[in-house]
Amino acid sequence: MAFVDEARIKAVAGAGGDGVVGWHHEPYKPKGGPDGGNGGDGGSVILRADPSIGTFVELSGHPHVKAQRGGHGQGGKRSGPRGQDRIILVPPGTVVHDAEGVLMADLAAPGDHFVAARGGKGGLGNAAFATATRRSPAFADKGEAGEERWLLLELRLLADVGLIGFPNAGKSTLVAKVSSARPKIADYPFTTLTPNLGVVEGSEKSFVVADIPGLLPGAHSGKGLGHRFLRHVRRAAVLLYVIDLTAEDRDPFQDAQTLQQELAEFDEELYRRPSLIVGNKIDAAPERANELRERMPEAIPISAMTGEGVNELVDILRLEVERVRAQSPPAIGYVRHVIKEEPLRVERDGASWRVHGRRAERAVATTDMENEEAVSRLQRRLISMGVERLLGEAGAAPGDEVLIGTIAFDFEPQTGEVSH
């Protein structure tokens, strides 16, 4: 299966069902009264982190995600069925941004979820509008439209140790040596084209190692392959810089410094992450292994191919991961709650007046404009919200066109509060 770590999707929630105008009919009760039921709420689109999912490959091929609309109300005060939610399983570690790039959610752990698009409310049936003074309402609300939004999903792998190095440094060989992972290994650059995860088992606690594609100098600005995958080590507790002691086209003892500079340019916090350095391929460059001990005494000499020094490295990594994790809070989910109830406001829109505000827009969208009684109720609602007052204060004159949502009205003030 292809590894896809980014996906752009359009989440479309279900609309609410319409309320219904109905009347109670029963022998010997000619004035049975209204009994129209409410429409059901529309289903929502929900993203849920699930460990059985490791990539966005399915979403990349089907970016339009839609939930079910709610059912319409029925007579006998029966409400329409609620639309089914559309639950999309995503890998743990999924980060969600809106179309403007604002972080909306970080689904860090299995079970974390985010309502990507909320279903519309069902419309009220005429039975809901019956009062002591309005005994026979002959109107009902339409269902509210569901939310629609484009979202960018980005995967950040959940690993304890992130391996960072230049191409052919031996990172994939090391992952294969310490875990059951079997990444592709060859003697040419960019063998690793996708991140590899390996679980290091043992008598003590296990931990997860992530091998990302090799970096090149300038990776932070887009050079080479690795810059796309640097984000996958953002959650790692410990970074492991792997340097190739057999490199002939550069000074291998400068590799760690160069890699650290790349991380500093990409993410300053990532650069400050606890880290270790290993000098790999001591079996093929024994003379440089001795030089490594002299010039970089903090580095750990290993041979991922023969296994020399690997067990000692695993023990050190396990202790370091436990130490760092003990000092850091566990990964928790993040969901940004946006309050959309903006205050009402009026502004010029060409020769017309535009009324902004979700309450007013929703009232118009759910009103049956073909029903005079419903339109009269809408007018009273808009007056009580202060729409007529705001239009008057803005300078609207009787007969001016007023736009609310997708509907146009002629301004006909009822309260005598128009002022200029």
Wavefront OBJ file of the C-alpha trace (Angstrom):
o trace
v 0.000 0.000 0.000
v 1.302 3.492 -0.869
v 2.310 5.748 1.992
v 0.320 8.995 1.756
v 0.951 11.426 4.595
v -1.090 14.401 3.341
v -4.654 14.635 2.139
v -7.012 17.468 1.274
v -10.651 16.630 1.839
v -14.005 18.359 1.601
v -16.231 17.445 4.543
v -19.932 17.921 3.836
v -22.335 17.351 6.722
v -25.926 16.304 6.153
v -28.715 18.868 6.051
v -31.463 18.699 8.631
v -34.797 17.296 7.543
v -37.744 19.628 7.036
v -40.476 19.967 9.585
v -43.935 19.089 8.300
v -47.327 20.763 8.434
v -49.806 18.151 9.587
v -53.222 18.007 11.205
v -54.680 15.548 13.603
v -57.648 13.747 12.094
v -59.892 11.617 14.236
v -63.587 10.818 14.071
v -65.716 13.149 16.156
v -62.764 15.529 16.703
v -62.945 17.992 13.823
v -60.586 20.389 15.617
v -57.827 17.906 16.348
v -55.102 20.510 15.990
v -51.584 20.538 14.447
v -49.516 17.371 14.661
v -46.677 17.920 12.164
v -43.411 16.413 13.403
v -39.892 17.825 13.395
v -37.212 16.984 10.864
v -34.248 14.922 12.013
v -30.810 16.468 12.454
v -28.298 15.878 9.679
v -25.347 13.573 10.226
v -21.884 14.994 10.962
v -18.514 14.152 9.423
v -16.203 12.936 12.197
v -12.489 12.151 12.022
v -11.360 9.486 14.513
v -7.808 8.290 15.159
v -7.517 4.519 14.824
v -4.300 2.485 15.129
v -5.400 0.133 12.339
v -4.935 2.983 9.842
v -1.440 4.066 8.833
v -1.888 6.281 5.774
v -4.285 8.622 3.953
v -4.249 6.555 0.772
v -8.021 5.995 0.786
v -8.836 9.657 1.396
v -6.427 10.812 -1.297
v -8.495 8.934 -3.882
v -11.871 9.965 -2.461
v -11.519 13.503 -1.075
v -15.237 14.308 -0.931
v -16.700 13.004 2.317
v -20.435 13.418 2.891
v -22.721 12.510 5.790
v -26.401 11.564 5.513
v -29.139 14.178 5.679
v -31.879 13.991 8.292
v -35.314 12.633 7.456
v -38.337 14.878 7.126
v -40.924 15.065 9.884
v -44.192 13.146 9.630
v -47.736 13.487 10.821
v -48.715 12.298 14.262
v -45.883 14.421 15.739
v -43.371 11.888 14.483
v -39.882 13.255 14.048
v -37.789 12.321 11.045
v -34.817 10.006 11.630
v -31.442 11.557 12.349
v -28.940 11.320 9.522
v -26.078 8.883 10.042
v -22.695 10.342 10.908
v -19.853 9.666 8.501
v -16.922 8.481 10.593
v -13.559 8.614 8.859
v -10.734 6.626 10.448
v -7.345 8.337 10.283
v -3.920 7.387 11.666
v -3.046 8.484 15.207
v -0.852 11.541 14.879
v -3.128 13.243 12.329
v -3.062 17.033 12.409
v -6.014 18.916 10.889
v -5.851 22.439 9.409
v -8.650 24.438 7.823
v -8.443 26.024 4.383
v -6.712 29.104 5.846
v -4.057 26.979 7.556
v -5.453 27.376 11.086
v -4.793 24.356 13.305
v -8.169 22.793 14.098
v -7.244 19.477 15.733
v -4.337 17.253 16.671
v -5.542 13.654 16.908
v -2.473 12.477 18.775
v -3.727 9.248 20.337
v -6.075 6.405 19.351
v -9.685 7.350 20.020
v -9.183 11.101 19.650
v -11.866 12.548 17.399
v -12.848 15.799 15.734
v -16.168 16.896 14.255
v -14.967 18.077 10.866
v -18.414 19.273 9.710
v -21.483 19.466 11.916
v -24.881 18.338 10.656
v -27.689 20.841 10.215
v -30.537 21.091 12.707
v -33.858 19.603 11.700
v -36.707 22.007 11.057
v -39.610 22.256 13.504
v -43.010 20.919 12.489
v -46.133 22.991 12.915
v -46.998 21.184 16.161
v -43.976 22.863 17.774
v -45.389 26.334 17.029
v -48.780 25.810 18.628
v -49.453 28.107 21.586
v -52.474 29.260 23.534
v -52.850 32.219 21.178
v -51.725 30.440 17.986
v -53.671 27.208 17.984
v -53.468 26.353 14.290
v -50.064 27.299 12.868
v -50.022 26.396 9.188
v -46.259 26.592 8.697
v -43.127 24.607 9.521
v -39.383 25.261 9.399
v -37.109 23.834 6.751
v -34.029 21.912 7.791
v -30.757 23.757 8.251
v -27.924 23.107 5.802
v -24.988 21.097 7.108
v -21.522 22.597 7.414
v -19.102 22.311 4.492
v -15.371 22.904 4.713
v -12.096 21.993 3.075
v -9.515 20.524 5.428
v -5.854 19.608 5.103
v -4.811 16.440 6.939
v -1.165 15.955 7.803
v 0.352 12.875 9.419
v 3.049 13.080 12.063
v 4.227 9.618 13.013
v 4.106 8.568 16.651
v 7.653 7.414 17.357
v 9.915 7.446 20.410
v 13.192 7.706 18.488
v 13.646 9.579 15.219
v 16.600 8.589 13.016
v 18.128 11.443 11.048
v 20.998 11.215 8.578
v 22.178 11.694 5.030
v 21.315 9.164 2.299
v 23.069 5.810 2.704
v 23.961 6.494 6.333
v 22.549 3.071 7.233
v 19.375 4.140 9.026
v 17.183 1.515 7.343
v 19.733 -1.195 8.122
v 19.722 -0.112 11.757
v 15.913 -0.219 11.931
v 15.933 -3.705 10.420
v 18.596 -4.813 12.923
v 16.815 -3.664 16.071
v 13.214 -4.464 15.086
v 11.058 -6.727 12.964
v 10.616 -3.982 10.353
v 11.930 -4.880 6.907
v 12.543 -1.643 5.014
v 13.987 -1.646 1.530
v 17.789 -1.550 1.706
v 20.229 -0.946 -1.160
v 23.589 0.709 -1.813
v 22.267 3.748 -3.672
v 20.945 7.074 -2.364
v 17.315 7.561 -1.394
v 16.548 3.892 -0.806
v 14.034 5.124 1.753
v 11.274 7.006 -0.025
v 8.757 6.752 2.821
v 9.181 6.768 6.611
v 9.678 3.360 8.235
v 8.536 2.427 11.725
v 10.089 -0.339 13.776
v 9.165 -1.559 17.257
v 12.171 -2.453 19.412
v 11.109 -5.255 21.741
v 12.945 -6.523 24.793
v 12.628 -7.658 28.381
v 12.134 -4.010 29.301
v 9.602 -1.634 27.767
v 9.438 -1.570 23.981
v 9.847 1.629 21.988
v 9.235 2.772 18.427
v 11.939 3.921 16.026
v 11.173 6.016 12.924
v 13.533 6.147 9.948
v 12.828 9.074 7.629
v 14.264 9.547 4.122
v 17.833 10.834 4.022
v 18.402 14.564 4.175
v 20.542 16.759 1.982
v 22.081 20.094 2.956
v 19.321 22.619 2.352
v 16.545 20.117 3.138
v 14.729 22.635 5.360
v 14.131 24.812 2.285
v 12.935 21.944 0.099
v 16.071 20.331 -1.295
v 16.050 16.553 -1.658
v 13.382 14.226 -0.281
v 13.719 14.397 3.475
v 12.256 17.868 4.069
v 8.741 16.497 3.436
v 9.193 14.007 6.242
v 10.946 16.075 8.912
v 7.573 16.604 10.557
v 7.445 12.880 11.300
v 10.134 13.257 13.962
v 8.376 16.183 15.650
v 6.759 13.832 18.163
v 9.916 11.800 18.847
v 11.231 11.901 22.405
v 14.825 11.381 21.287
v 16.613 12.133 18.023
v 19.379 9.850 16.796
v 21.835 11.373 14.338
v 23.343 8.608 12.188
v 26.615 9.531 10.465
v 28.295 7.451 7.787
v 31.969 6.868 8.600
v 32.627 5.657 5.051
v 31.500 8.890 3.368
v 34.130 10.105 0.908
v 32.529 13.233 -0.524
v 32.334 15.087 2.795
v 33.821 15.120 6.285
v 31.632 12.621 8.224
v 32.600 14.270 11.485
v 30.826 17.433 10.332
v 27.640 15.547 9.423
v 26.070 15.778 12.856
v 26.603 19.538 12.978
v 25.197 19.961 9.475
v 22.126 17.858 10.313
v 21.549 19.775 13.522
v 21.679 23.026 11.579
v 19.064 21.697 9.154
v 16.751 20.928 12.065
v 17.355 24.345 13.613
v 16.331 25.965 10.328
v 13.256 23.751 10.058
v 12.059 23.859 13.692
v 13.995 25.424 16.570
v 12.150 23.351 19.171
v 13.014 20.157 17.305
v 16.673 21.153 17.262
v 16.641 21.416 21.069
v 15.179 17.904 21.456
v 17.347 15.398 23.448
v 19.637 13.629 20.989
v 22.413 11.079 20.540
v 24.992 10.593 17.798
v 26.080 7.261 16.344
v 28.954 6.657 13.961
v 27.850 3.824 11.694
v 29.793 1.347 9.518
v 32.796 0.910 11.818
v 33.270 -2.519 10.196
v 34.061 -0.836 6.851
v 36.107 2.066 8.247
v 38.018 0.880 11.360
v 40.513 3.737 11.141
v 37.695 6.290 11.250
v 36.173 4.468 14.207
v 39.306 5.304 16.190
v 39.193 8.878 14.932
v 35.532 9.067 15.984
v 36.460 8.166 19.562
v 39.057 10.926 19.593
v 37.150 13.718 17.860
v 33.618 12.910 19.069
v 33.864 11.043 22.384
v 30.132 11.532 22.953
v 29.284 9.559 19.771
v 28.485 5.835 19.905
v 30.371 3.675 17.351
v 28.283 0.891 15.798
v 27.951 -1.331 12.774
v 24.312 -1.772 11.829
v 25.408 -4.430 9.336
v 27.327 -6.714 11.731
v 25.511 -5.710 14.905
v 28.626 -4.477 16.697
v 27.618 -1.947 19.366
v 23.917 -2.173 18.458
v 22.771 -3.867 21.676
v 24.563 -1.244 23.735
v 22.909 1.473 21.639
v 19.457 -0.056 22.191
v 20.002 -0.101 25.970
v 21.061 3.542 25.939
v 18.103 4.560 23.772
v 15.622 2.706 25.973
v 16.868 4.495 29.097
v 16.892 7.865 27.345
v 13.371 7.415 25.995
v 12.078 6.463 29.443
v 13.831 9.453 30.997
v 12.461 11.948 28.485
v 8.952 10.486 28.456
v 8.843 10.588 32.266
v 9.603 14.303 32.154
v 7.140 15.058 29.370
v 3.353 14.853 29.425
v 1.861 12.115 27.243
v 0.549 13.063 23.825
v -2.997 14.344 24.147
v -5.528 15.314 21.548
v -6.292 18.926 20.714
v -9.511 20.276 19.281
v -10.092 23.955 18.571
v -13.626 25.043 19.344
v -14.729 27.953 17.181
v -17.591 30.168 18.326
v -19.412 31.135 15.163
v -22.129 33.320 16.688
v -20.861 36.600 15.263
v -22.776 39.777 16.165
v -25.253 41.108 13.642
v -23.925 43.801 11.345
v -25.078 45.643 8.238
v -22.945 46.864 5.352
v -23.338 48.107 1.820
v -23.257 45.475 -0.940
v -23.362 47.445 -4.186
v -26.776 49.095 -4.364
v -28.131 46.753 -1.667
v -27.667 46.241 2.066
v -26.124 43.011 3.341
v -27.032 41.652 6.783
v -24.330 39.459 8.344
v -24.905 37.156 11.318
v -25.563 33.456 11.650
v -28.800 33.864 13.624
v -30.398 36.003 10.931
v -29.010 33.876 8.097
v -30.262 30.678 9.716
v -33.717 32.173 10.350
v -34.026 33.066 6.671
v -32.622 29.752 5.406
v -35.075 27.675 7.450
v -38.179 29.713 6.558
v -40.636 28.533 3.903
v -40.825 31.660 1.759
v -43.896 30.331 -0.041
v -45.917 30.411 3.177
v -47.251 33.840 4.182
v -47.658 32.859 7.820
v -44.051 31.651 7.953
v -42.814 34.866 6.308
v -44.755 36.972 8.827
v -43.127 35.041 11.664
v -39.702 35.580 10.074
v -40.301 39.323 9.927
v -41.151 39.387 13.650
v -38.035 37.347 14.431
v -35.761 39.674 12.467
v -37.254 42.701 14.234
v -36.688 41.093 17.642
v -33.061 40.352 16.677
v -32.532 44.034 15.907
v -32.104 43.693 12.145
v -34.600 46.440 11.320
v -32.999 48.795 13.841
v -29.495 48.165 12.434
v -30.693 48.781 8.884
v -32.272 52.060 9.933
v -29.136 53.175 11.746
v -27.027 52.295 8.689
v -29.186 54.519 6.481
v -31.479 52.059 4.728
v -34.600 53.656 3.273
v -37.984 52.006 2.657
v -37.874 50.073 -0.600
v -34.123 49.424 -0.496
v -33.014 45.875 -1.263
v -31.790 43.863 1.734
v -29.765 40.670 1.333
v -29.719 37.997 4.039
v -28.017 34.775 3.036
v -29.245 33.933 -0.454
v -32.576 35.753 -0.143
v -33.356 39.354 -1.175
v -36.067 41.457 0.495
v -37.473 44.947 0.084
v -36.941 46.961 3.265
v -40.367 47.688 4.723
v -39.869 48.905 8.316
v -42.669 48.032 10.711
v -41.614 49.689 13.965
v -41.152 53.287 12.883
v -37.550 53.280 14.141
v -35.906 54.211 10.841
v -33.552 57.136 11.344
v -31.328 59.059 8.931
l 1 2 3 4 5 6 7 8 9 10 11 12 13 14 15 16 17 18 19 20 21 22 23 24 25 26 27 28 29 30 31 32 33 34 35 36 37 38 39 40 41 42 43 44 45 46 47 48 49 50 51 52 53 54 55 56 57 58 59 60 61 62 63 64 65 66 67 68 69 70 71 72 73 74 75 76 77 78 79 80 81 82 83 84 85 86 87 88 89 90 91 92 93 94 95 96 97 98 99 100 101 102 103 104 105 106 107 108 109 110 111 112 113 114 115 116 117 118 119 120 121 122 123 124 125 126 127 128 129 130 131 132 133 134 135 136 137 138 139 140 141 142 143 144 145 146 147 148 149 150 151 152 153 154 155 156 157 158 159 160 161 162 163 164 165 166 167 168 169 170 171 172 173 174 175 176 177 178 179 180 181 182 183 184 185 186 187 188 189 190 191 192 193 194 195 196 197 198 199 200 201 202 203 204 205 206 207 208 209 210 211 212 213 214 215 216 217 218 219 220 221 222 223 224 225 226 227 228 229 230 231 232 233 234 235 236 237 238 239 240 241 242 243 244 245 246 247 248 249 250 251 252 253 254 255 256 257 258 259 260 261 262 263 264 265 266 267 268 269 270 271 272 273 274 275 276 277 278 279 280 281 282 283 284 285 286 287 288 289 290 291 292 293 294 295 296 297 298 299 300 301 302 303 304 305 306 307 308 309 310 311 312 313 314 315 316 317 318 319 320 321 322 323 324 325 326 327 328 329 330 331 332 333 334 335 336 337 338 339 340 341 342 343 344 345 346 347 348 349 350 351 352 353 354 355 356 357 358 359 360 361 362 363 364 365 366 367 368 369 370 371 372 373 374 375 376 377 378 379 380 381 382 383 384 385 386 387 388 389 390 391 392 393 394 395 396 397 398 399 400 401 402 403 404 405 406 407 408 409 410 411 412 413 414 415 416 417 418 419 420
